[in-house]
Amino acid sequence: MSIPRRSRSKFKPKFRPKSLTAGVLAATTLVVTACGVSGAAASRPDDAKGKNASAPVLPARFAQQKVQWTACGADVTPEAVPGAECGWVKVPVDYAAPDGETVKLRVSRVAAKDQGHRLGSLLFNPGGPGAGGAADVASGNWQAGGQARARYDLVGFDPRGIAGSGQIKCPDGVAQGPEDPPRTEAEAEEAFSDATRRAQACKKASGAVLAHMDSVSVARDLDVLRTVLGDAKLNYTGVSYGTFIGQQYMKLFPGRVGRMVLDGVVNPDADLQQVTRLDVKTSDDALRRYAQDLVARGDDRLGATTEEILRRLTEFAKKLEQEPLRGADGEEINDATLSMYLEMGVTAEESWKELTTALVAALGGDGTAFERFEAGTADESGAESLTPQEEQAEENESSSMPAVLCLDSPSAPKSPKEMLDTADAFAKQSPLFGRYYAWQMIDCATWPVAPTGGADPVKASGAAPVLLVSYTDDVNTPLENAQAVHRQLGNSSLLVRKGQGHGAYAAEDASTCTDRAVDRYLVGGKLPDKTANCPR
């Protein structure tokens, strides 16, 4: 599963550099549009007809708890929207031992505007893993589409161990891949030793919850939230990693699925290495689109043809491996640095102009070009003006990501030698991105808790129809992920929005076509059913 980047502007899915990856994380196979008549049940109390033999019996002290709703404080968001409320819901750390330790989940709620026609609660998760949703809902950063906003109470929650919900702690940070991927066994052994030390520090500082950060436990938490909120079925919108949580819920509680939107879809039927290879491919594809755009605009500073541009950049990477440039402070600008900045630039079309300027300068021997590029993109995103609360959220998200993914994800290389061999194989697939991406698996290779998940297709016999949503050019969760899940499910529709992006519904760059189609499903239960796309 690609990890989406983080944004603090009007809602976009939470994201980090895609270089940290893990992979666990249909009657028809049509790509559909915004019209149709297929129905799905909403979460009204009188609609509870489904049964789920696999669902555990929830102890009464969890199922019968009442949320004490109060005004949202600055610990959730500095500026809550009018009427926003916050509270806590208690869940067991280990569902196999529900009488043991517990963790409190931070939740937020904004009541439906049309209370006379209220359909229930619509729970929201923005992705990550490591991102909390309570602040997004309380601040109005995510408000769903207009029709859904009127008919549902919007409910955000911080998953266990994340943001306000009993944060896990990693005193020394986590291993996210060496800045310069090792090439020798000695370098690899040193990287593994450092990663292992960091991971053990996480285990010691975080307590029991670290071993129960898996997405199955989060899905069970969702069912507690559904019960406490008084909904017979779960209405849910998940973005990116949030789609994986939704898939786990469907598998556990198919009869309790209400109206579910999975936006920017993760394919659960792929292991860590398979999805990392897909990340490599999507970055290569994005780089090709970037080069094609240069050619189409007549900008020949990097080459006159697409193939010439790609060849020149590949040759530049080989040169940097042997003869690094020097940055302003004397640091090396090598092939790994080039990979990082290419990935940063090509996956966001708005950065293409600045990326070209940096590449031209770097090819001319300017070792400070990428630093200027990074500073410019940071200014645009506001990354240099974080509040202390946002800095803490960033730190927690960084720690939470491997805590979730490494439990969910099988097949990480297990030794320095295996990692070196894997990186060599990835580099053959992609000289520009392969080695750089492969070494991002080191966190799961050295994580102190064994994985409990596996790579399996999502099957949810008896679940209500769900709506899958994807951009055509999503470099974090590629369209082929949504197409794969659409094939796995016999009761889904796939709505495709043309263009590059991640999280197509209720996004900052709003699409009337997309928002109307999703709202029609959430409010009226009508799934799209025709083979077409929402336009750019």
C-alpha positions in Angstrom: 0.0 0.0 0.0 1.4 3.4 -0.9 1.4 5.9 1.8 -0.2 9.1 0.9 1.3 12.5 1.6 0.1 14.7 4.4 -1.6 18.1 3.8 -2.8 20.8 6.1 -4.9 22.8 3.6 -8.7 22.2 3.0 -9.1 18.5 3.2 -6.8 16.3 1.2 -5.9 12.8 2.4 -3.1 12.7 4.9 0.1 11.9 3.3 3.8 11.3 3.7 6.4 10.6 1.0 5.4 7.5 -0.8 8.8 6.0 -0.2 7.6 4.4 3.1 5.4 1.6 1.8 3.9 -1.6 2.9 1.5 -3.9 1.3 -1.2 -5.8 3.0 -1.7 -3.2 2.9 -18.1 -7.8 -8.6 -20.8 -9.1 -10.7 -19.3 -6.9 -13.4 -15.9 -5.2 -13.9 -17.3 -2.0 -15.2 -15.8 1.4 -14.6 -18.8 3.5 -13.9 -20.2 7.0 -13.9 -22.6 9.0 -11.9 -26.0 7.5 -12.8 -27.7 4.3 -11.8 -30.3 2.7 -9.7 -28.6 0.0 -7.6 -29.6 0.2 -3.9 -27.8 0.0 -0.6 -29.2 0.1 2.9 -28.4 3.1 5.2 -27.9 2.9 8.9 -31.4 3.4 10.2 -32.3 1.3 13.3 -35.0 -0.5 11.4 -32.6 -1.7 8.7 -30.6 -4.1 10.9 -31.3 -7.3 9.0 -27.8 -8.6 8.5 -26.2 -11.3 10.6 -22.5 -11.9 11.2 -21.4 -15.2 12.7 -17.8 -14.1 12.9 -18.4 -11.0 15.0 -17.3 -11.3 18.6 -19.8 -10.7 21.4 -19.0 -7.3 22.7 -18.9 -7.0 26.5 -21.8 -4.8 27.8 -19.4 -2.3 29.3 -18.2 -1.3 25.9 -21.4 -1.7 23.9 -23.5 0.3 26.4 -21.1 3.2 27.2 -22.4 6.7 26.6 -20.3 9.4 24.9 -20.0 12.5 27.1 -20.1 15.1 24.2 -18.5 18.5 25.0 -17.1 21.4 23.0 -13.9 20.5 21.2 -10.8 21.9 22.8 -7.5 23.1 21.4 -6.1 19.7 22.0 -8.2 18.6 19.0 -8.3 21.7 16.8 -7.5 25.4 17.5 -10.6 26.4 15.5 -13.6 24.1 15.7 -16.6 24.7 13.5 -19.9 25.8 15.2 -21.6 22.8 16.8 -18.6 20.5 16.8 -18.5 18.2 19.8 -15.8 15.9 21.1 -15.7 12.9 23.4 -14.2 9.5 24.2 -15.0 5.9 23.5 -13.3 3.1 25.4 -12.2 -0.1 23.6 -10.1 -3.1 24.7 -6.4 -3.1 23.7 -6.7 -6.8 22.9 -10.0 -8.1 21.7 -9.0 -11.6 22.7 -8.7 -10.4 26.3 -11.4 -7.7 26.6 -11.2 -7.6 30.4 -7.6 -6.5 30.2 -6.2 -3.1 29.3 -8.2 -0.5 27.5 -7.5 2.5 25.3 -9.7 5.6 24.9 -10.5 6.7 21.3 -10.9 10.4 20.6 -14.0 11.1 18.6 -15.6 14.2 17.2 -19.0 14.9 15.8 -20.8 17.6 13.7 -24.6 17.1 13.6 -26.5 16.7 10.4 -27.8 20.0 9.1 -31.2 18.4 8.3 -32.1 16.7 11.5 -35.6 16.0 10.4 -34.2 13.7 7.6 -31.1 12.4 9.4 -29.8 9.1 8.2 -27.4 8.3 11.0 -23.7 8.7 11.5 -21.1 8.8 8.7 -17.7 7.8 10.1 -14.5 9.1 8.4 -10.9 8.1 8.3 -8.4 10.2 6.3 -5.7 7.5 5.8 -2.1 7.4 6.9 -1.8 5.0 8.6 -1.0 7.4 11.4 -3.5 10.2 10.7 -6.4 11.0 13.0 -9.8 12.0 11.7 -11.2 13.8 14.8 -9.5 17.1 14.0 -10.5 17.0 10.3 -14.2 16.7 11.2 -14.1 19.1 14.2 -12.3 21.8 12.2 -14.4 21.4 9.1 -11.3 20.4 7.2 -13.4 17.5 5.9 -17.2 18.0 5.4 -18.3 15.4 2.9 -20.4 16.4 0.0 -23.3 18.9 0.5 -26.1 16.3 0.3 -24.3 13.9 2.7 -23.4 16.7 5.0 -27.1 17.6 5.4 -28.3 14.1 6.2 -25.5 12.6 8.3 -23.8 13.3 11.6 -20.2 13.5 10.5 -18.0 11.6 12.9 -14.2 11.6 13.0 -12.1 9.4 15.1 -8.4 8.9 15.9 -7.5 5.2 15.6 -5.9 3.5 18.5 -2.4 4.7 19.3 -2.7 7.7 17.0 -3.2 11.4 17.7 -5.6 11.7 20.7 -6.1 8.0 21.1 -3.3 6.8 23.4 -0.3 7.7 21.3 2.4 5.2 20.8 5.9 6.5 21.5 9.2 6.0 19.6 11.8 8.0 21.5 14.5 7.7 18.8 12.1 7.8 15.9 11.7 5.0 13.5 13.7 3.7 10.6 12.3 5.0 7.3 15.1 3.9 5.0 18.7 5.1 5.0 19.2 8.4 3.1 21.9 6.6 1.1 20.9 3.0 0.5 23.6 0.6 1.5 25.6 -1.2 -1.2 27.8 -3.5 1.0 27.0 -6.1 3.6 28.8 -4.0 6.3 26.6 -1.0 5.4 23.5 -3.1 5.4 24.3 -4.6 8.8 24.9 -1.2 10.3 21.5 0.0 8.9 19.8 -3.1 10.3 21.4 -2.6 13.7 20.2 1.0 13.9 16.7 0.2 12.8 16.5 -2.7 15.3 17.6 -0.4 18.1 15.0 2.2 17.2 12.2 -0.4 16.9 13.0 -1.9 20.3 12.8 1.6 21.9 9.3 2.0 20.4 8.3 -1.3 22.0 9.6 -0.4 25.4 8.1 3.1 25.4 4.7 2.3 23.9 3.4 -0.5 26.1 0.8 -3.1 25.2 -1.0 -1.2 22.5 2.0 -1.5 20.1 1.3 -5.2 19.6 -2.4 -4.4 18.8 -2.1 -1.6 16.2 -3.2 -3.9 13.4 -6.1 -2.9 11.1 -8.3 -5.8 12.2 -8.3 -4.4 15.7 -9.1 -0.9 14.3 -12.0 -2.5 12.3 -13.3 -4.0 15.6 -13.0 -0.5 17.1 -15.2 0.8 14.3 -17.9 -1.6 15.3 -17.8 -0.4 18.9 -18.1 3.2 17.6 -21.1 2.1 15.5 -22.8 0.5 18.5 -22.1 3.4 20.8 -23.4 5.9 18.3 -26.7 3.9 18.0 -26.4 2.9 14.3 -27.6 -0.5 13.2 -25.1 -0.5 10.3 -21.8 1.3 9.6 -21.8 4.2 7.1 -18.2 5.0 6.4 -15.9 7.0 4.2 -12.3 5.9 4.2 -9.4 7.4 2.1 -6.2 5.6 1.1 -5.3 3.4 4.2 -8.8 4.2 5.4 -10.0 1.9 2.6 -8.1 -1.0 4.1 -9.8 -0.4 7.4 -13.1 -0.5 5.6 -12.2 -3.7 3.8 -11.3 -5.4 7.2 -14.7 -4.3 8.5 -16.5 -5.8 5.6 -14.7 -9.1 6.2 -15.5 -9.2 9.9 -19.0 -7.8 9.8 -20.5 -8.1 6.3 -24.1 -7.9 7.6 -23.4 -4.6 9.4 -22.1 -2.8 6.3 -24.3 0.2 5.4 -23.1 2.7 2.8 -19.4 2.5 2.5 -17.2 4.7 0.2 -13.6 3.5 -0.3 -11.6 6.4 -2.0 -8.0 5.9 -3.2 -8.2 2.2 -2.8 -5.6 -0.2 -1.3 -5.4 -3.7 -2.7 -5.3 -6.2 0.2 -4.2 -9.0 -2.1 -0.6 -7.9 -2.4 2.3 -8.4 0.0 4.9 -5.9 1.0 7.3 -6.5 -1.9 4.6 -6.7 -4.5 3.2 -3.3 -3.5 6.7 -1.8 -3.2 7.3 -2.9 -6.8 4.0 -1.3 -7.8 5.2 1.9 -6.1 8.3 1.8 -8.2 6.2 1.4 -11.3 3.8 4.2 -10.5 6.8 6.6 -9.9 8.3 5.5 -13.2 5.0 6.2 -14.9 4.7 9.6 -13.3 8.2 10.5 -14.4 7.3 9.5 -18.0 4.2 11.7 -17.8 6.3 14.5 -16.6 8.8 14.0 -19.5 5.9 13.8 -22.0 4.5 17.1 -20.7 7.9 18.8 -21.2 8.0 17.5 -24.8 4.4 18.5 -25.5 5.1 22.1 -24.3 8.3 22.4 -26.4 10.6 22.6 -23.3 13.7 20.8 -24.5 16.1 21.8 -21.7 16.2 18.2 -20.5 15.9 16.6 -23.9 14.0 16.8 -27.2 12.1 13.5 -26.7 10.6 11.6 -23.8 13.1 8.8 -24.2 16.0 11.3 -24.3 14.9 12.9 -21.1 14.5 9.6 -19.3 17.9 8.4 -20.6 19.6 11.6 -19.5 18.2 11.4 -16.0 19.2 7.8 -15.7 22.8 8.6 -16.8 22.8 11.5 -14.4 22.0 9.2 -11.5 24.8 6.8 -12.5 27.2 9.8 -12.6 26.1 11.0 -9.2 26.7 7.5 -7.7 30.4 7.9 -8.6 30.8 11.7 -8.4 28.3 13.3 -6.0 27.6 17.1 -6.1 28.0 19.1 -2.9 25.2 21.1 -1.3 25.4 24.4 0.4 26.6 22.8 3.7 28.9 20.3 2.0 26.5 17.4 2.1 26.6 14.9 -0.8 24.0 15.1 -3.6 24.1 11.5 -4.9 21.9 9.1 -6.9 19.7 8.5 -3.8 19.2 12.2 -3.4 18.1 12.5 -7.1 15.7 9.6 -6.6 14.1 11.3 -3.6 13.6 14.7 -5.3 12.4 13.1 -8.5 9.8 11.2 -6.5 8.9 14.4 -4.6 8.5 16.4 -7.8 6.9 14.1 -10.4 4.1 12.9 -8.2 2.7 16.5 -7.9 2.0 18.2 -11.2 2.0 21.6 -9.5 5.7 21.1 -8.8 6.8 20.2 -12.3 8.0 23.7 -13.3 10.1 24.0 -10.2 11.4 20.5 -10.7 12.6 21.2 -14.2 14.4 24.3 -13.0 16.2 22.3 -10.3 17.1 19.5 -12.7 18.6 21.8 -15.3 20.7 23.5 -12.6 21.8 20.2 -11.1 22.8 18.8 -14.5 24.9 22.0 -14.9 26.7 21.2 -11.6 24.7 23.2 -9.1 24.6 21.2 -5.9 22.2 23.6 -4.2 19.5 23.3 -6.8 17.5 20.7 -5.0 17.7 22.5 -1.7 16.0 25.5 -3.4 13.4 23.2 -4.9 12.6 21.7 -1.5 12.4 25.1 0.2 10.0 26.3 -2.5 7.7 23.3 -2.1 7.8 23.6 1.7 6.7 27.2 1.4 3.8 26.3 -0.8 2.5 23.6 1.6 3.1 25.6 4.8 5.4 22.9 6.1 7.7 25.5 7.6 5.0 27.0 9.8 3.9 24.1 11.9 2.4 24.7 15.3 3.7 22.6 18.3 0.5 20.5 18.0 1.1 19.8 14.3 4.7 19.0 15.0 3.6 16.4 17.6 1.1 15.0 15.2 3.8 14.6 12.5 6.0 12.8 15.0 3.2 10.5 16.1 2.2 9.8 12.5 5.8 8.9 11.6 5.9 6.4 14.6 2.4 5.1 14.0 2.9 4.2 10.4 5.2 1.2 10.8 3.3 0.2 14.0 0.3 -0.5 11.8 1.9 -1.5 8.6 4.4 -4.0 10.0 1.6 -5.9 11.8 -0.5 -5.9 8.7 2.3 -6.7 6.2 4.0 -10.0 5.5 7.1 -10.6 3.4 9.7 -8.0 4.4 13.3 -9.0 3.8 14.6 -10.4 7.0 18.4 -10.0 6.8 20.9 -7.5 5.6 21.9 -9.9 2.8 18.3 -10.5 1.7 17.7 -6.7 1.7 20.7 -6.1 -0.5 19.6 -8.8 -2.9 16.1 -7.4 -3.0 17.4 -3.8 -3.6 19.5 -5.1 -6.5 16.5 -6.7 -8.1 14.4 -3.6 -7.6 17.2 -1.5 -9.1 17.1 -3.6 -12.3 13.4 -2.9 -12.6 14.0 0.8 -12.1 17.5 2.4 -12.0 16.0 5.7 -10.8 13.7 4.5 -8.1 14.2 0.8 -7.4 16.9 0.8 -4.8 15.6 3.9 -3.0 12.1 2.3 -2.6 13.4 -1.2 -1.6 15.3 0.1 1.4 12.1 1.7 2.8 11.1 -1.8 3.8 13.7 -1.8 6.6 11.3 -0.7 9.3 9.2 -3.8 8.8 12.3 -6.0 8.4 13.3 -5.1 11.9 10.0 -4.4 13.7 9.9 -6.0 17.1 6.3 -7.4 16.7 5.6 -10.2 14.3 3.0 -9.5 11.6 -0.5 -10.8 12.2 -2.0 -9.9 8.8 -1.6 -11.4 5.4 -2.1 -10.7 1.7 -5.6 -11.9 0.9 -8.4 -10.6 -1.4 -11.4 -9.0 0.2 -14.5 -11.2 0.2 -17.6 -10.0 2.0 -20.4 -12.2 1.1 -23.7 -10.7 2.3 -22.4 -7.2 2.6 -24.3 -4.3 1.1 -22.9 -2.8 -2.1 -20.0 -0.5 -1.7 -18.6 2.4 -3.8 -15.0 2.4 -4.9 -13.5 5.8 -6.1 -10.2 6.5 -7.8 -8.3 9.0 -9.9 -7.0 7.8 -13.2 -3.5 8.9 -12.2 -3.1 8.3 -8.5 0.6 7.7 -7.7 -0.1 6.7 -4.1 -2.9 4.2 -4.6 -3.0 3.4 -8.4 -6.2 2.9 -10.3 -5.3 -0.7 -10.8 -5.7 -1.2 -7.0 -9.3 -0.1 -7.3 -9.9 -2.3 -10.3 -8.4 -5.3 -8.5 -10.7 -4.8 -5.5 -13.7 -4.2 -7.8 -13.0 -7.7 -9.2 -12.6 -9.2 -5.8 -16.0 -7.9 -4.6 -19.2 -9.0 -6.2 -21.1 -6.1 -4.9 -19.2 -2.9 -5.8 -19.2 -0.1 -8.3 -16.1 1.8 -9.4 -16.2 5.5 -10.0 -13.1 6.9 -11.8 -12.2 10.6 -11.8 -9.9 11.7 -14.6 -6.6 13.4 -13.6 -3.9 13.2 -11.0 -4.7 13.2 -7.4 -5.4 11.1 -4.3 -8.8 11.2 -2.6 -11.3 12.3 -5.2 -14.5 12.8 -3.1 -15.0 16.1 -1.2 -11.5 17.1 -2.1 -10.0 20.6 -2.2 -10.1 20.5 -6.0 -13.7 19.6 -6.0 -15.4 17.6 -8.8 -19.1 18.2 -9.1 -19.5 15.0 -11.0 -17.7 12.9 -8.4 -19.3 14.6 -5.4 -22.8 14.2 -6.8 -22.3 10.6 -7.6 -21.0 9.7 -4.1 -23.7 11.8 -2.4 -26.3 10.1 -4.5 -25.1 6.8 -3.1 -24.7 7.9 0.5 -28.0 9.6 0.7 -30.2 7.6 -1.7 -28.3 4.3 -2.0 -28.0 4.6 -5.8 -24.7 3.3 -7.1 -23.3 4.4 -10.4 -23.7 1.7 -13.1 -22.4 2.9 -16.4 -19.0 2.6 -18.1 -17.7 6.2 -18.1 -15.5 8.5 -16.0 -16.0 11.8 -14.3 -14.0 14.4 -16.4 -10.9 16.2 -15.3 
